[in-house]
């Protein structure tokens, strides 16, 4: 049995752990006004803190990865060889349409 673990960047897993364990991390979006950055891809913690210091009037917001981003990873991993995917993310408890992830059936 092959199992794939998927989470989003809000899990804050260190890169070495996610790489060693083969965990796919889907980036959340961090928004500063009209500018949006993919967590840990377009902006890291230092960049985030710098933006806050530069303009104290900007209040950052976040948005979860889209359902499409999860599906893209799921399909890619199932096409390779994984039989099961375990999704570890808070998004399922926060955004209603993600509650269906646990019952998702993806065909190759």
C-alpha angles and dihedrals in degrees: 000000000000120000128190122200119213128182138155127252093261086077086074094212113176112251094240092055095047091048095045091050096038093238115167112223119200111204121238118215123251113202128202106183107301093345119094126193131188109239113252091358106063096014135024131193093275092050090048093052091046092054091050091051093046096055117019091182092067113088111198120227130187136216129198122245112271122259086245091061090054092047091050091055093043094052093045093051095044090050090055101052114287117127098190135029122204112203116203110186140124091221091085090063096045107042117051099216090057092061086082093064091090091061096040116133115194121189123203 
